[in-house]
């Protein structure tokens, strides 16, 4: 749980690369745990929503479904993947670009507020 909280903290501080690195580390180090399951799910979501990377997202979701087939997050990943595959590459890239733009704007607003 502490590692997952650390990744979330990095995301809240707009240090998304560090947050993703923690999730990757969790996937590598915490097999067969709830933290591992959640890290696979969150990392798959990050890859698809923020990077538009279907291949990496699928690797996370596929592993989640294979290792935890009866779990709620595996079922959620399956449903989400079904929706993602309906998007064209252009739509997926547009979605990722929009999310990243919103994140940059929110970070800029936060930084502006800190230095007033």
PLY file of the C-alpha trace (Angstrom):
ply
format ascii 1.0
element vertex 116
property float x
property float y
property float z
element edge 115
property int vertex1
property int vertex2
end_header
0.00 0.00 0.00
2.83 2.40 0.78
4.28 2.05 -2.72
0.87 2.64 -4.28
0.42 5.74 -2.12
3.86 6.90 -3.25
2.91 6.57 -6.91
-0.31 8.50 -6.29
1.66 11.20 -4.47
3.93 11.62 -7.50
0.90 11.94 -9.76
-0.58 14.58 -7.46
2.71 16.48 -7.58
2.55 16.32 -11.40
5.62 14.07 -11.48
3.88 11.52 -13.69
7.05 9.80 -14.91
8.07 9.09 -11.32
4.56 7.86 -10.52
4.67 5.48 -13.46
8.14 4.27 -12.45
6.77 3.32 -9.02
3.90 1.40 -10.66
6.35 -0.48 -12.91
8.48 -1.30 -9.87
5.41 -2.60 -8.05
4.52 -4.85 -10.98
8.05 -6.26 -10.95
8.37 -6.72 -7.17
4.95 -7.54 -5.70
3.61 -10.54 -7.62
0.50 -12.23 -6.25
-0.57 -9.30 -4.08
-3.44 -6.86 -4.18
-0.88 -4.09 -4.74
0.36 -5.96 -7.83
-3.17 -6.28 -9.15
-3.86 -2.57 -8.65
-0.51 -1.55 -10.14
-1.25 -3.53 -13.32
-4.66 -1.89 -13.62
-3.43 1.66 -12.95
-0.43 1.27 -15.21
-2.60 -0.05 -18.04
-4.89 2.93 -17.58
-1.95 5.33 -17.66
-0.58 3.79 -20.85
-3.87 4.06 -22.68
-5.20 7.35 -21.34
-2.01 9.38 -21.12
0.15 7.83 -23.81
-2.33 6.26 -26.21
-0.18 3.13 -26.11
-2.49 0.19 -26.75
0.31 -2.37 -26.77
1.64 -1.55 -23.31
-1.86 -1.14 -21.93
-2.89 -4.50 -23.34
0.16 -6.16 -21.77
-0.92 -4.89 -18.35
-4.59 -5.74 -18.81
-3.84 -9.18 -20.26
-1.57 -10.01 -17.36
-4.19 -8.75 -14.91
-6.88 -10.94 -16.45
-4.60 -13.99 -16.63
-3.32 -13.70 -13.06
-6.52 -12.48 -11.36
-9.39 -13.66 -13.59
-12.13 -13.52 -10.97
-11.20 -10.19 -9.48
-13.14 -6.96 -9.93
-10.23 -5.05 -11.47
-9.71 -7.77 -14.10
-13.37 -7.51 -15.04
-13.15 -3.71 -15.15
-10.05 -3.91 -17.37
-11.86 -6.27 -19.74
-14.82 -3.89 -20.06
-12.58 -0.87 -20.47
-10.49 -2.62 -23.12
-13.64 -3.43 -25.08
-14.39 0.31 -25.22
-10.82 1.29 -26.08
-10.65 -1.07 -29.03
-13.60 0.77 -30.59
-11.52 3.94 -30.87
-9.48 4.59 -33.97
-5.79 5.38 -33.53
-6.55 9.05 -34.24
-9.34 9.17 -31.65
-7.16 7.46 -29.09
-4.28 9.88 -29.71
-6.69 12.83 -29.50
-8.02 11.54 -26.18
-4.51 11.12 -24.78
-3.50 14.58 -26.02
-6.58 16.14 -24.40
-5.90 14.45 -21.08
-2.25 15.49 -21.16
-3.22 19.08 -22.03
-5.66 19.20 -19.13
-2.96 17.86 -16.84
-0.45 20.48 -18.03
-3.01 23.27 -17.56
-3.89 22.08 -14.06
-0.20 21.88 -13.17
0.38 25.41 -14.48
-2.59 26.75 -12.47
-1.29 25.05 -9.35
2.24 26.35 -9.87
0.94 29.86 -10.51
-1.01 29.75 -7.26
2.05 28.64 -5.28
4.22 31.53 -6.39
1.84 34.45 -5.96
0 1
1 2
2 3
3 4
4 5
5 6
6 7
7 8
8 9
9 10
10 11
11 12
12 13
13 14
14 15
15 16
16 17
17 18
18 19
19 20
20 21
21 22
22 23
23 24
24 25
25 26
26 27
27 28
28 29
29 30
30 31
31 32
32 33
33 34
34 35
35 36
36 37
37 38
38 39
39 40
40 41
41 42
42 43
43 44
44 45
45 46
46 47
47 48
48 49
49 50
50 51
51 52
52 53
53 54
54 55
55 56
56 57
57 58
58 59
59 60
60 61
61 62
62 63
63 64
64 65
65 66
66 67
67 68
68 69
69 70
70 71
71 72
72 73
73 74
74 75
75 76
76 77
77 78
78 79
79 80
80 81
81 82
82 83
83 84
84 85
85 86
86 87
87 88
88 89
89 90
90 91
91 92
92 93
93 94
94 95
95 96
96 97
97 98
98 99
99 100
100 101
101 102
102 103
103 104
104 105
105 106
106 107
107 108
108 109
109 110
110 111
111 112
112 113
113 114
114 115
